[in-house]
Structure formats: structure tokens, C-alpha cells
Amino acid sequence: MNFFKELELIIEAKSVQEKVERFERFYTLFQADKVQFEENFEAKKFETPSYSDICTTVPPQDVPKRSKLTAKEGQINLLHAVAHIEYSAIDLALDGAYRFQNMPSEYYADWLEVASDEIRHFLMLERLLNELGSEYGAVPVHDALFEASYKTQTLLERMAVVPRYLEANGLDATPMILKKLKKLPKSEMIEKIIANLEVILAEEVDHVKKGDVWFSYACEQEGVDKTIYFEIIQKYYPRGFLRPNDLNIDARREAGFSCSELKVMAKKEVCVS
């Protein structure tokens, strides 16, 4: 099996079932060292997200609000929003392995492991949606994560933007969602949602840490300092760090952010190296 061509087909898969089944076959062969890395492979720049046949896309401000979490509709909206993040993250991880050639073998192993985690996260959330009588694609979504992959076509920018910015933001946002959920009257579904989000939060730290490792690698290859991170984020997200009080300092430290970086984000000293 050819490595890059098969990844291309997995990324382009138009249904959840096809994407998951193709990836699982491919990943088993990859782990058994039974895939071949093609030389001089020309990667596509994907013009549309793979979920375009599943979901209706709208501007971010038009995505249904995740409110009234004690009601079924609110729970569906929350679960669907997180499931869409995880589904998008599957393709982001796969594209990270697909787009950049001649990398160390550990690089490909890392991002395929992340893709495997994201698939498991998505399927966990999809099961809860099904329990509520819904499914992935039932709620409008936005393309912000896909657009991030479309715009960042160099390793340096991809590692800065996807794991070290977008996924790291999840380390901040998920605890706030969990705090809100834990204040609600207890119910079986609320408890299940909390349990799923806690698993996702714990495992996302490792994903961001992998991004930090390969961002450092890209900086070394380019001969630039890691402080270029803030230039890259300013380029794509000029209003990037507007909620300094919500930073999950402990999780970000565990994921590789330095105290000097966190000082810039928090606009104050928050730790000592």
C-alpha cells in the first residue's frame, strides 16, 4: 500500500464509515511497516472539506448556540459542535502526515496516532448524539478548521497554527465547558458528556505537545527562533489572544509552552521556568 496516495483517499472519503474503515486498514499496515513511501509525491491542496457532503456549512456566527444544556436540543448542539471539531481534527492530523514529505519516521507515527485518537473521540461523541436521536450532519457547522489547513501549507506555519494555536485553544475552552456542565442538575446524559470531554481534554494535551516538538523541529530546519510563533499567529489571527484570564496554564505548560510564551499570552507573569 502506498503511504501518501492512501492518505489522500482517506482524507477525501465522503462518509464517516468509509473514512474510519479505510484509516483503520491503513493504520494497521503502517504499524506493521507494510506501507511504501512514494518518492516525489505531489500533494493536493484540497479545495473543499471532506464533510461537505455530510454537513451544511454556515459562517461561524450562525452556528447554533450551545445554550440550555439541560434540554436535549442544547445537548445536541454542544455534542455536535465538539464532534465537528474532532472530525475536522481527523483530517487535520491526516493532512499533516500527507502534506509534508521526507520527514523523520517519528513525525508520521505521531500524526497518525493523533488521527487515531481523533477518530476515537469523534466516535465517542457520535454515539452520544445517536442516543439523543441525532447524528453528525444534523446541525450546521463552520469551516474555520478546514480553512486553517488550507491556508497553512508550510510545516512551520502548520505546526504553529493547528496544534499550537487551534488545538491549544481547546485546552482553555474545554475546562470552561466542563465547569458549566458540572453546575447543572445531574442527569445520565450530562454525566456521559462530562466523562467524554474529560477524556478528550486529557488526550489533547499530548496532541499539542506533539505539535510543539515538530514546531521546534521546523524552527531548527528554517533557522528561526520559536518566537516566530507569535508572528505567525498574528498573521492569521490578529485578535488571537483576547482572553488571557482563561488560559489553562498547567495544561499548556505540560504541552510544551514556555513561561515566556505564556507571559505574552496572559500579559503577565504566570509561571517561572
N, C-alpha and C positions, 0 to 999 in steps of 0.2 A: 504494500500500500504506500502511495506517495504522500508525504507529510503535508506539504503546502496545498496541493490540489484537494486533498480530502478535507482539510480545514476550510478551504473556500466553500466546498459543498455543504459542510456543516453550518457555516455562518449563513449561507443563503437559504437554508432549509426553511420552508414556509409554514411548517406546523410544529407545535411543541413536540409532538410524538416523534416526528422524523428527526428533529434536531437532537433530542435526547438519545434516541436509539443509535443514530449514526455516531454521535460522540462516544457513547459507551463502547461500541465496537472498536472505534479508532483508539480510544484511550487504553483499552486492554492490549491492543497490539503495540502501542507506543511503549507501555510499561514493560512489555516483553521484548523490546528492542527489535520489533519486526516492521518498522516503517522506514522508508527511504527518503532522505532529504534531497530534493531535486536541486541541481545547480542552476544558477541564473534564472530563478523563477520570477516571473513578473506578476507582482501582486496587484489585484484590482483595487480601485478606490470605489467602495460601494456607495451608490447614489441614493439608495433608499434602505431603510432598516428592514430586517428580516421579519419583523412583526407587522409590516404594513398590510398584510392580508388578514391579520387577526384582529388588530385594534384600529379604532378610529382615533386619529391624532388631532389635537387642538392646541392653541397657544397655551403655555403654562398657566396663565391666569384664568383659563377657562376649564381647567381640570376640576372636577367636583371636589368640594371642600371635605376634609376629613373631620367632621364635627358630629356631635350626637352619637358618641361611641357606645352608648348603651343600647342604641337601636340597631337593627340588622343592617339598614342602609348605610349607616355610618361605619359599621364594622367592615362591610363590603368595600366601601370607598378606601378605607385605610389599608386593608389587606391587598386590594388591587394596586394601590399606589406603590406599596413596598414590593409586591410581586413584579410589577413592571420595572422597578429599579433592578431587581435581581435578574429578570430576563434580559434586560439591556446589558447587565454586567456579564452575563454569559458571553454575549457577542464581543464585548469589550476585551475580555480575557482571551477569547479565541483570536480576535484580531491582533492582539498584542503578540501572540505566538506566530500568527500568519504573516504579518507585515514586515517583520524585521529578520533578515537572513544573516547567516554567518555569525550567529551569537553562540555563546557557550551553551553546552547542553543543559546546564542547570537553569538557564533562562527559560527554555521551552518547558522543562519539567515544572518550573514554578507556575507559569501561566496556565498550563493545562490543569494543574492541581487546583488553581483558583477557579477555573471554569467548572471543574467537577464539583467544587463546593457551591458555586453559584447555582448550578443545576439542582443540587440537593435543596438549597434554600428555596428556590422557586417552587419545587415540587411540594415542599412542606406547606408553603403559603397557598398553593393551588388547592391542596386538599382541604384547607380551611374554607376557602372560597366555595368549593363544592359542597361542603357541609352546610353552608349558608344558602345553598341553592343558586350559586352564581358560578362564574368561570372567568378565566383570563380572556380579556377582549370585551367584557360586558360593560366596562367603564372607559370613557375617553382617556387618552394618555397624551403626554407631550414627547417631543423628540430631543430634549436637551442633551441626554447622554449620548445618543447617536451622533448628534451634531459635534460633540466634543471629539469623538473618534474620527469623524470626517475631516475636522479642521487640523488635527494634530497628526502629521504624517512623518515626523522625525521621532526617534527614540527618546531624545531629551525632552521634547515637549509632551510626548505621550505619557511618560512616567511622571512628569510634573503634574499634568492636568488630571489624568484619570485616577491612579491610586492615591497620589499625594495631595490632591485637592478634592475631587468629587467624592471619592470613597472615604477620604478622611473626614469630610463634612458629615458623613453618616455616623462617624464615631461621636460627633457632637449632637446630632439630631435624635438618634435612637434613644439615648437616655432620657431626653425630654419627653418623647412619646411614652416611654415606659413609666415615667413619673406620673404622667397624666392618667394612664391606664390603671395604675395601682391605686389611684384615689377613687376610682369608680366602684359602685357596688359589685361585689363578686358574682361572677357567673362562670359557667363551664367554658364558654367561648372566650371570654375575656382572659381567663387563666391560660387557655391554649395560645392565644395571641401573645401574651406576655412571655410564655415559655419559648415560643418560636423566635421572638425578637431578641431574647437574651442569648440564644444560641447563635443567631446571626451576628449580633454585636461582638461576641467573644471571638468569632472566627474572622470577622472583618479586620480586626487588629493585625492579624497575620498577613492579610492581603495588602494592607497599607505598608507593612514592614517589607514585604517583597518589593513593592514599588520603590521604597526608599533605597533598597540595595541596588536596584537596577537604575534608579536615577543617579546614584553616586557613580555607578559604572559609566553611565552616559556622560556625566560631567568629566570624568577622567579621560574618556575617549575624545571628547571635544576640547579638552584643556581649559575648562572653565570652572569657576568656583560654584559651590552649591547655592550661594546667594542669588544666582541667576533664577532660582525658583520664583522669587517674587516678581522679577521682570516678566517671566512667562505668564504668571497668573494675572498680573496687571494687564498684559496684552489681551487675554481672553475674557477676564472677569474683572473689569476696572473697579467694581464695587465688591471685591472678593471677600473681605474680612470685616463685615459690618456688625457682627455680634460677638465681640471679644469676650464678653462675660459668659458665653455659653460653651467655650472651648473645653473639651474633655482632655484636660492636661495630662492626666495619668495615662490614658489610652494612647494619646499622641506621642508621649514620651516612649511608651513601650513599642510603638510603631516606628520609631526612629527619628522623630522630630527633635532637634536640638533646643536647648533652652534659649539660645539666641534667636532662633526662628520663632519660637513661641512668644518671646518678648515682642517681636514685631507684630505678630497677630493679635496678641492680647493688649498691646500698647502699654505694657507694664511688666515688671519682673514677676515671673510666675514659678520659676524653679532655678536651681543652681546646678550647673554641670558637674 
